[in-house]
């Protein structure tokens, strides 16, 4: 069960490992970035680990309006960890077709699908929703 299913108002933030003596500074910087994100002054792709709720909201909208081909392209790309050749072979399409479909996915989602943290969140959310 996911945290959001258990409590839709819950939120969590993850950080890279930091030295114990740097926790206060890191927490302060993270708080500044969270406030900037909530005010719209920071784009999601500029935020290190993203906001799972924002990614989930964008993904839900994406899944409702995008074609099955674009959704399948995103799922294959994430499944193969950004490997164009494997993902296009899996889908049975030319790699340029895959690139075109992924450009549509990037534009619709508004996130950097090549960021490993964002890609991991997208992959898990897509699996949770039965889209991958």
Residue, then its C-alpha position, 0 to 999 in steps of 0.5 A: x500500500x502506498x503512502x498516498x493511498x493510506x493518507x492522501x494528505x501525507x508527504x515525504x521528502x528524501x535527500x542524498x546522504x549527508x554528514x550528521x553535522x550538515x543535517x541542519x544546513x541541508x534541512x534549511x536548504x531543502x525547506x527553502x527549495x520546498x517553499x520555492x516549489x510551492x510558490x511556483x518559483x522552482x520547476x519540478x525538473x529543477x527539484x532534486x527528487x521531485x514531489x511525488x504528489x505533483x508527479x502523480x497528478x501530472x501522470x494521472x492527467x497524462x494517462x487520461x489524455x495520451x494515446x496508448x502508443x505514447x503511454x507504451x513508449x514511456x513505459x518501455x523507455x522507463x522499463x529499459x532505463x533509457x536504452x533507446x534500442x532496447x525500448x524500440x525493439x520491445x515496442x517493435x518501432x523504429x527508434x526515431x518513432x520512439x523518440x517522437x513519442x517520448x518527446x510528446x510524453x516529456x512535453x505533456x508531463x513537464x518533467x525530465x524523464x531522464x532524471x533517475x529520481x523522476x524516472x523511478x517515481x514515474x515507473x513506480x506510479x505507472x506500475x501502481x496504476x497498471x500502465x506499465 
